[in-house]
Amino acid sequence: MSFPEPVSFTKTWHSKPYPFIDPSRPELSAAGKNVVITGGGSGIGNAVAVAFAKAGAKSISIVGRSTDKLKRGAENIRRAIPPNRVTTEVIYEAADLLVKSQVDAVLQSIVAKFGKIDVFVSNAGVLQQPGPITSQDADAFLSGVSEGIRSAFIAFQAFLPVAGPDPVVLCTSSCVATITPVPGIPAYAVSKAATLKAMEYFAAENPHVRVVNIQPGWVASDLNGHQTEAPDSPDLPGQFYLWLASDEAKFLKDKYVWANWDAEELVKRAGEIQGSKLLNWIVEGVPISKPCPSKSLHKKSGRDELTQNRDMDAATANSGASSYLSYVAPDMHMSLEIEVPTPVSRDATMILELDKAASSRLKWFEWGGTGASIFNAPPNEILRLALQRPYLMHTILAVSALHQRHQSSVPGPQSKFEAYHASAAARLFHQHLSQHIQPDDRDSVWLTATLLGIVVFASPPTCAPSRSWPLQPGRLDLAWLRMTRSKMVVWDLTNPLREDSLFRNMAQEYSEMFDVDPNTQLQDIPVSLGELCGLSPDSTKDNNPYYIALKTLSPLLNRPVESLSRSRALAFTSQMTPSFERLLRDEDPVALLLLALWYEIARQVIWWSRPRARVEHQSISLFLKQNYPNIEQIQQFLQ
């Protein structure tokens, strides 16, 4: 079967809020509206509530099971209310969302206080114990599916009698319901797919209600265990939901959208979307003797082009197949045909055919979060480049295998698949760099350099601290630093921030990585650490080799992990100076301590840093304890 392409319906893909969906826009005013949000105590639900508070809603009511979480969430919402809009009322109501009588009572209580409900956000969710579908307990699996659909079912049944005259229902969905299987979460995916169908019936039976289903992006939340690699800010779906409830988004009634899409671009395509099957999720069996050509949305040279898929050949059409699945994905209408050509990556010199294992890794890059955990760029654009450049395809396959391995409950050693594609990628990339880089190759070259750097960093020579650097020096010590320097040469050659770059939306993230933060003051650095590094008011990067390392490390110290960004954490290695690198190679104890402190933080924020951080942090600690036991400040930090 073929797999749907990443849902990049708009040219621009967001991970953070942007001006068009900002609550301060007059067009997004929520004045006079009563808003109810289930699961509004934290995460995405709370971010939605904050956006409505900033937009001046009449009332905001959050509903959930945990009173403590709801109380904290309500306090956070109240802090967001602008000083000139203090009339916004914020309350919280505890209820079991799986018990209809409790939900009915809560909504009736809210209506008694504020009046009919104008905007209802169904956001609560439950993620069941992960694992393959074949190893799941049947009762637990069905219970998980039931809980997921039951909470939404009860919510819209309870809402309808208390809805205002022009009601809006925003339902938090998940892309796992509309894409090919994401490993390990079958019950959650099935419940989300069932909820989508239930919402379709609710919308059809109640045409006066504006229903929108939303994939909110990949946000670290209670539901997913606060995945630190999640690239999207919760404020992005928060403000996007606010925009969906405005008059500007009326054309999206009964549609399925992603919060990452650009709202302004959607508005420009309103005439195309409204009244069509675009952005509808439908699975339908159609009896046919030969499949109809289907259309899928692609991006090419900055233009949207509708291209028709090939018809099945006569042999396939006459093979006895009497039906096929026509899947109207959130961004395209495509057919899942019985036979599909083998995916191929080719350039002028070679052809790389992808077998089943490789195709599976590509799917993981798209839907397992590999691409999104590294780049703020549409995965389909990245894969489009890879289909034309085997060196990039090999790199993506290696990184996807690496990511999948480290997402498993017990990460194992590097697989033969991963090692083969990493080696092939390095060899082909070296050959490619020996030639002149063409303008249309620049994004592919930067992608490959970045991904190969990740492969090297995530692959320490040993997993045993006693055999690792600095306890046991070897020729591969700090090889990742050489890759970091080489990558910056590629940066100069490719200019990823140029106007036509795939990475132009990452300007802020790259600035955090590569530019010294002028707001970090010397007094922000712990006194004992500053003394250990010989820091003084006159210190600069030119007279103190630890200066830049301290400036990039100090913003990470003594802060909640969930508040740290990937780019801020990567600044430590991205801005490392030659003088500090020499200290590391000379096994300077202070430089080693700073690296160990960074490892301890990085492993919690950056997934590909975990293998090396785990082993080298332990090795550095043992090295410093054995060789510098009398430097009290170092030993205190190691504790």
Secondary structure, 3 states (H helix, E strand, C coil): CCCCCCCCCCCCECCCCCHHHCCCCHHHCCCCCEEEEECCCCHHHHHHHHHHHHCCCCEEEEEECCHHHHHHHHHHHHHHCCHHHCCCEEEEEECCCCCHHHHHHHHHHHHHHHCCEEEEEECCCCCCCCCCHHHCCHHHHHHHHHHHHHHHHHHHHHHHHHEEEEEEEEEECCHHHCCCCCCCCHHHHHHHHHHHHHHHHHHHHCCCCEEEEEECCCCCCCCCCCCCCCCCCCHHHHHHHHHHCCHHHHHHCCEEEECCECHHHHHHCHHHHCCCCCCCCEEEEEECCCCCCCEEEEEECCEEEEEECCCCCHHHHCCCCCEEEEEEECCEEEEECCCCCCCEEECCCCEEECCHHHHHHHHHHHHCCCCCCCCCCCHHHHHHHHCCCHHHHHHHHHHHHHHHHHHCCCCCCCCHHHHHHHHHHHHHHHHHHCCCCCHHHHHHHHHHHHHHHHHHHCCCCCCCHHHCCCCCCCCCCCHHHHHHHHHHHHHHHHCCCCCCCCCHHHHHHHHHHHCCCCCCCHHHCCHHHHHHCCCCCCCCCCCCCCHHHHHHHHHHCCCCHHHCCHHHHHHHHHCCCHHHHHHHHCCCHHHHHHHHHHHHHHHHHCHHHHHHHHHHHHHHHHHHHHHCCCCHHHHHHHC
